[in-house]
């Protein structure tokens, strides 16, 4: 494929679920940008679920997109063995791939843009049967590889492997032995624009004390996100400054997120800090970003985390786990830490008690994030696709 440009193309974006996590915000931000700047026709294909969250629908409305197609949960893990069970899985996988291929063919795509490993696997297997000229494997953050027969075929068929952080490429380099010229690191761009809202009014709406310094973590209520660690560190902080802790996620994604949300509430009660902690779900991310004074992200693993970029966009000081993607965003920041409760508490105290330091860190972060522009991203992406 030579001289690929997004101009006037038909783009089909594949996502796993119709929720509004980091990957989905990226996907919808991608859709918005190519619509507005390249005059693209864009459709969204949801590969796993058949339902959408209210937040997802609101974001769709915001960008003026209503072409969403659902294909239900696939069964796409086929082992390299002969058994009746495996044969049945292969038949189910083939039926799903035929169904989604025929569905996407009707959209007349020029390119398939997947977000995360599951949709990437599907896109790489079917793109040349849909009429699309190309696609790529798009690895983001904490991802699951099954190392099954279909995945091996899909990785081999993928025209390129693009990860948003260096650590996302390890499995492709070490296990799948993908040639170096097919492998690329391309951190995503900021998928949102900053909105300045009335901070004090928002605090009142969210039942946050008006005179408190607000520390926040915006992340899924999932096992790999360490809200518990932040709650425990927060409970040990003894300073004169009045502080409040806020979490935002979607508790209704599934049973696990619902359970974790309630476990976190119980932990705040156990530590006797429930009046100093607010757990939110289904709230607009801009509302929370506008009330924060310090942004935190502590987790097991990350690619290039959307939320750290969003903290930086809002000029916030950021405390984050020292994953490679966080380091790439925050540079030599002294607030990149190991997942240690005492260190986390110390860093929160350091920022909470020093307004000048918060301002200095926030201004530095705002300046640094300007390099993650959509213009830079699409320039690099088109170079990769043309190569």
N, C-alpha and C positions, 0 to 999 in steps of 0.2 A: 504494500500500500504506500503510495507516494503523496506528498503534499496534502496530508489530512488537515482540514480546518473544521472547526465546529460551526462555521457560518452557514446558516440556513439548513442545518441538518435535522434529521428526526432522531431524537435521543430517547432511548428506553433505559430507565434507571431501575435496577433490581435491588431491593432491600429485603431483609428477613422478616421483620414485623412492622406493622403500622403503629408504632409508638414513637415517642419523641426523646429517645436517648441521644447520645453524642453522634453515633453513626447516622442516625436518621436526620438529625439537624444538619449534618454535613450534606447528606443526600438531597434534602430539600433546598438547602442553600445552593448547591450545585445546579439544581433545576431552575431556581430563580435566576441565577447569574447567566446561564446559557440562553434562557428565554429573553432576558432583557438586553444582553450584550451581543448575542450571536443570532438572534431571531430564530431560535430553535423551536421545533415542536417537541414537547416533552410528555412522556407518559411514565407513570410509576407502576412497577410490577412488584407485588408483595408475594414472596416465594414460599413463606411458611404459614403465616396465620391468615385467617379470614375475617379478622376483626380489627378495628382501629380505635385508638384512644381519642378522647376529646381534644387533648393538646395537639395531637397529630392533625386532626381535622381543622383545628383553628389555624395551624401553620399553613395547611393547604389553602385555606381561604385567603390567608394573608398574601400568598404569592400568586393567587389567581389560578390555581391548578385543580382540575377535577377529574383528570384522566388517571384513575387508579384501578388496577386489575388484580384480582386475588386468585391464587392457585392452590391454596390449602397446604397442609403439611406434607412434604415429600418424604419418601423413604429412599435415601440415596447412599446408604453404606452397604457395600457389597464386598464380602471377604473373598480372598483368592482360595476358595475351597469348594468342593462339590458336596452339597447336602440339599435335602428337600427344602429346609428352611431358607437357605441361601438362594436357592432357585426361585422361591416365592418372592424374596426381597428383590431379586433382579427383575422379575416381571413387574412388580409394583414400581420400581425405579424407571423401567422403560416406559410404562404407561404415563407416569408423571412427566417424563422428559418429552414424550410425544405431545402431550396435552399443552405444556407450557410453550413448546416450540411452535405449535400451530397457532396458539394464542398470540404470541409475539410476532409471528410472520404477518398477521393481519395488520399490525401497526407499521409495517414497512420501515424497519429501523435502519439507520446508517451505522449506528454504534450502540453497543450495550455497555452500560456503566454500572458495574456491581459494587456494592458496599458490604464488606465483610466476607469471610471465607465461604459460607454456605451459598450465597448468591454468586460468588466468584466461581465456585465449582460448577454451578448450573450454567452460567454465562459461557464459560470456556468450553463446556461440552456441546452447547447447542448453537453458538453464535453463527457458525457458517451454514447452518440449516435454516436460519431465520431471515436470511437476506442481509444481515448486518455485515459490514466490511471488516470490523474488528471489535475487540474487547480487551480486557486485561484482568489479571488476578489482583484484587484490591484488598490487601491485608491491613486491618485496623485493630490496634490494641489487643486486648485479651481475646484470643481466638482459639477454637478447638479444631485440631486436625484429627481425622479418623484413620489415616494411612491405609485406606481401603483401595480396592481395585479401581473404582470410578475416580477417586481423588487422584490417583497416580496418572490416569489418562488425562484428566482435566488439567493438572499441572503441566504435563507435557504439551498439551494443545494450546495452553494460554500463550498468546503472542508476547506478553510481558508480565512480569511480576512487579507490582508497585506496593510498597509498604510505607506507612506514614512515620515509621521510626526504624532505626537500624536493627533493633532487637526483633522486629517482626519478620526479618529475613532469615533467621537462623535455621528454621526447619527446611526452607527451600535450598539453602546452601549446603547444609550438613546431611539432611536425610534424602532430599530429592535430587541433589547434585545438579541444580539448575545452572546452566552456563552463566557466567558473570555478565555477559552483554544483554541478558534478558532481565536482570535484576536492578531495581531502582528504588531509591528512597525519595519520597515526595511528601513532606508534611502538608496537611490540608490547610486551606485558608479559613479565615474567620467567616462563619456562615451567618452571623447576625450583625446588625448595626446597633450602635449604642443609642439608648433612649434615656433621656434625662427626665425622671419622674420625681414627684414630691416625696422626699424621703420620710419626713415626719408623718405625713398622711398615710404612707404605706406601713410604717411602723404601727400606727394605730389600728389599721385594718388587719394586720397580722398578729396583733396582741403582743407586740414587742415593746418593752419599756422605752419611752421616748428619750430618756437621758442615758441610755446604755450604749456601750461600744459593742458592735455586732460582729461576731466571728461566724463564718458560714462555710458549709461544704455542700456543694451541689453534685450529686452523684446518685446512680441507681442504688436502691436498697437491695444490693446483691452481696453474696458471700465475699467476693474479691475486693469490695470497697470497705475500708476499715473505719466506718462510723463509730464502732465501739471503742476503738483506740482513741479517737478524738474526744469522745464523751469521758473516758477515764482520765485522759490528760487534763481536760477542762475542769474536772471535779477536784483536782489537786492544786489548782491555781489560787493563790492567796495574795491578791493585790487590792489596793484601795479603789482602783478604777472599777466602775460598775460594768460588768460584761454580760453578754447574752449570746447563746449559741443557737444557730439556725441550721437545719438540714432541709434540703429539697430533693425529692425523688418521686417516683410514681409507685406507690404501694400496691396499686391494682394491676401491675403488669402480669403477675402470676401468683400462685400460692406461696412461693418462696419469698417474694418481695413483700407480700402481705404479712407473712410471719415475721420477717426480719424487722419490719416497721414496728410491730407491736413488741418485739423483743427489745428494741431500742428504747421504747417508752418505759418498759419494765426496768431496764438498766438505769435510766434517769431517776426512777423512783427509789431503786435500791441504793443509789448513791446520794439520795436526798437533794437532787438538783433539778427536779422536774419543773420548778418555777423559773429556772434560768435557761431552759432548753425548749425550743420549738421545733417540732417535726412536721414538715409540710408535704403535701402531695397534691398534684393537679394544679399548682400555682404557676403562673407565667414566670419564666426564668428572669425576665427583665425586672419584675417586681422585687425579686430577691436580690439580684445584682445591685439594685439601687439602694438597698438598705445596708449592704455589707460595708464594713470597715477593713476587714481582713478576710482573704479567701484561702481556704485550705483544701488540699486533696491528698489524702493518704490512702494507699491501696496496695494490692498485691503486685499488680503489673499494669502498665499503660503503654499505649502507642504514643501518639502526640495528642494529649488530652484536650478535647474541645473546651472543657470548662476552665482550664488554666489559661487558655487564650482569651476566654471571655472575661475572667478576672482581670487580665492584663489590659484588655480593651477598656474596662471600666476604671483603669488607673488604680487598682488595688495592690497592696503588698500581698505576696503569695507565699505560703508555706506548702511545700509539696514533697512527696516521696521522691527520692533521687533516681527515678527511672530515666532511661536514656532520652525518652521523648520529652520529659519534663526538663532535663538538663539542657536539651537543645533549645528549648523555649526561654529558659531563665538564665542561661549562661553560667557565670561564676557566682551566682547568688548564694549567700550564706544561709538562706532559708530552704535549701534543698537538703533533706534530712533522711536518715534511715528511719524505719518504722519503729521508733523507740518512744515509749510513753513519756519518759523524763525529758528527752530532747525536745519533743513536741511541746510539752508544757512550758519549757524554758523559752522556746522561740515565740510562743504566743505571748508570754509575759513580756518579752523583749519588745515586741511590737505594740502591745496593748498599753505599755507605760511610756511610750516615746512617740508623740505625735509627729515630730519632725522626721523621725526614721520612717514612719508609715508613709508620709508624704514623699520622701526621697525614693523609697522603694517603689511606690505606685507610679511616680513620674518616670522612673527608669523602665519599668515594665511596659508602660504605655508607649514609650518611644521604641522599645525593642520589638513589640508586636506588629509594628507597621510593616515589617518585612514579610509578614504572612498575609500578603494581599491577594485578592482573587486574580488580579492582573498577572502577578508573578507566578501563581499556581498554574494558570491556564497556559501561559507561555511555556513553562517547563513540561506540562502534560502533552502539549502538542508536539514538542521536540521528541519526547519519548515515543509517542504514537507514530511519528514519522520515521523514527529509527527502526 
